[in-house]
Amino acid sequence: MTAVPPRRRPTRNPVAWVVLVVVVVSVLAVGVVAATRAYSSREDAKASATPTVAASRAPSTLDPADLAGRWTVGGDSEAGYRVHEVLNGSDVTVTGRTDSVSGEATVAGTAITAATVTVRVADIATDSAQRDSYFRDSALDVAAFPTATFTLGEPIADAVPSGSATTTVDAPGELTLHGVTRSVTATLQIGLDGDGVQVSGSVPVTFADYGVQAPDLGFVRVEPRGAVEFLVHASPAR
């Protein structure tokens, strides 16, 4: 009986394996780069400065008697958010801004007795349309929750300055974001400007408190805390 020789296992070509590994690594690298660009196309973009009441404002043309009553938020107002993220190992500060801001306030003497500021979150934009799409659709779900609102919780005494002075006050109130309302304290700067007033503010935000999941996509990780910022121009309602 003739013995059957054992089957020889095919010899693996080490060069072919090296090529295969290089191709796989290259594809993965391209995928990471593409995903990074899809989220943020401009790593080197500068973040907008924190909004503050301008030091050089137009002299007030308002008579002290004109201060009392209802004020409305007008043009040249802006609002948005500030967050810090780690993008491919680099710390990046991201700011989103919109001029879709409305609101009103009531003044009695130099006290602000009521105030509401509403921002269309759906219109907030950063330097990257891809990032904005992610934040709007995935993080903030603007289709269901298109606006954010700050409502003053109690009167602020001695809030409205005179002349060219600027006041800094704490304003307790409620922030509604992503359909969730939480008690917050906004730090406000207030200064008269021509026939109106400038009011800048910042509200610290912990995203999880509002049911917002901060992005963590491997190549980018957004810090769990940020801030809502605004600079509004208001004038007495006519």
Order of alpha helices (4+ residues) and beta strands (2+ residues): alpha-beta-beta-beta-beta-beta-alpha-beta-beta-beta-beta-beta
